[in-house]
Every structure is written in C-alpha cells, then in structure tokens.
C-alpha cells in the first residue's frame, strides 16, 4: 500500500466502496472522526460508526475531480450514492500521519 497521504486516502475510498470494515485499520489508534456535530475518538468508536454506515446505507463514494493534497492534508470532494438512490454531496478533509489517518473531518454540502 502507498503510505503517502494521497495513497492512504485513495485506499480509504477503495475500502469504503468495497464495504470493508478494514477501513478502520487505516486510522491511528487515537484518531478522530469529526462531522455533523459529533466527534468519534479512537478506533473502537470509528469502527462503530463505519459498521452502522455500511450496514444501513451501503455508501458508494465517488471522488469528484482530483484529490487535493498539501503536505499531510488531503481534501476530497465526493458524491455518495446511498442504497435507495439518494445522493449526498460532501467534502472530506484528511490529516495523515505516518501512513495512517490522524483525523477525518467531513462536511455535507449543497450543490
């Protein structure tokens, strides 16, 4: 696996699209997942988030354009196709440290 920030983020999206709970292995043990007013701290809390999302919504994120990288930060504009045909537009901001995600902050946007 490519351990550069862009490589880690690319692998993150591949695992989410595959509904692979191994996506959590890409996060540092004390990582944070921030979005919609909630902060999930640590792999166990992040695992519970992804378990629920994958079981309920079956997300299929599609990156719009290129990943935007600056040092250890990577931003991705995405469209998320949910089960049932709904679509969510979002911006994900990743902080990557030592080949793992330190923090993922996500923002829902309107188109």
C-alpha positions as CSV (number, residue, x, y, z in Angstrom):
1,X,0.0,0.0,0.0
2,X,1.2,3.5,-0.8
3,X,1.7,5.2,2.6
4,X,1.8,8.8,1.2
5,X,-1.2,10.9,2.3
6,X,-2.8,10.6,-1.2
7,X,-2.1,6.9,-1.2
8,X,-3.7,6.4,2.2
9,X,-6.8,8.4,1.2
10,X,-7.1,6.5,-2.1
11,X,-7.0,3.2,-0.1
12,X,-9.6,4.6,2.3
13,X,-12.1,5.3,-0.5
14,X,-11.4,1.8,-2.1
15,X,-12.2,0.1,1.2
16,X,-15.3,2.2,1.9
17,X,-16.6,1.4,-1.7
18,X,-15.9,-2.3,-1.0
19,X,-17.8,-2.1,2.3
20,X,-14.7,-3.3,4.0
21,X,-14.7,-2.7,7.8
22,X,-10.9,-2.9,7.4
23,X,-11.1,0.8,6.6
24,X,-10.7,1.3,10.3
25,X,-7.2,-0.1,10.1
26,X,-6.2,2.9,8.1
27,X,-6.8,5.1,11.2
28,X,-4.3,5.7,14.0
29,X,-5.4,4.1,17.3
30,X,-6.3,7.5,18.8
31,X,-7.6,9.0,15.5
32,X,-10.6,11.4,15.4
33,X,-13.6,11.3,13.0
34,X,-15.4,14.7,13.1
35,X,-18.7,15.6,11.4
36,X,-22.3,16.6,11.8
37,X,-21.5,18.0,15.3
38,X,-20.1,14.7,16.5
39,X,-16.6,13.6,17.4
40,X,-15.6,10.0,17.5
41,X,-12.3,9.3,19.1
42,X,-10.3,6.1,18.8
43,X,-10.6,3.1,16.5
44,X,-13.4,1.4,18.5
45,X,-15.7,4.4,18.1
46,X,-14.7,4.9,14.5
47,X,-15.4,1.2,13.9
48,X,-18.9,1.5,15.3
49,X,-19.6,4.5,13.0
50,X,-18.5,2.6,9.9
51,X,-20.3,-0.6,10.9
52,X,-23.5,1.4,11.2
53,X,-23.0,3.3,8.0
54,X,-22.1,0.2,5.9
55,X,-25.0,-1.8,7.3
56,X,-27.6,0.9,6.9
57,X,-26.6,2.9,3.9
58,X,-24.1,0.9,1.9
59,X,-22.2,4.0,0.8
60,X,-20.6,4.2,-2.6
61,X,-18.4,7.4,-2.6
62,X,-17.2,8.7,-5.9
63,X,-14.5,11.3,-5.9
64,X,-15.3,14.4,-7.9
65,X,-12.2,15.7,-9.7
66,X,-8.8,15.2,-8.1
67,X,-7.7,14.7,-4.6
68,X,-6.2,18.0,-3.4
69,X,-3.0,17.5,-1.3
70,X,-0.9,19.8,0.7
71,X,1.7,18.2,2.9
72,X,-0.1,15.8,5.3
73,X,-3.6,17.1,4.4
74,X,-5.8,15.7,1.7
75,X,-9.2,17.1,0.6
76,X,-11.7,15.2,-1.5
77,X,-15.0,16.4,-2.9
78,X,-17.3,13.4,-3.1
79,X,-20.7,12.2,-4.2
80,X,-22.0,9.4,-2.0
81,X,-24.6,7.1,-3.6
82,X,-26.8,5.6,-0.9
83,X,-28.9,2.5,-1.1
84,X,-32.3,3.5,-2.4
85,X,-30.9,6.1,-4.9
86,X,-30.3,9.1,-2.6
87,X,-27.1,11.1,-3.2
88,X,-25.1,13.1,-0.7
89,X,-22.5,15.7,-1.7
90,X,-19.7,16.1,0.8
91,X,-16.2,17.4,1.4
92,X,-13.8,15.2,3.3
93,X,-10.6,16.6,4.9
94,X,-8.0,14.1,6.0
95,X,-4.9,14.6,8.1
96,X,-2.5,11.7,7.5
97,X,0.5,10.9,9.8
98,X,3.0,8.1,9.4
99,X,0.8,6.3,6.8
100,X,-2.4,6.4,8.9
101,X,-5.3,8.8,9.2
102,X,-4.9,11.1,12.2
103,X,-8.2,12.9,11.6
104,X,-11.0,12.9,9.1
105,X,-13.4,15.8,9.2
106,X,-16.4,15.7,6.8
107,X,-18.7,18.4,5.7
108,X,-22.0,17.9,3.9
109,X,-22.6,20.5,1.2
110,X,-25.4,21.6,-1.0
111,X,-24.9,21.5,-4.8
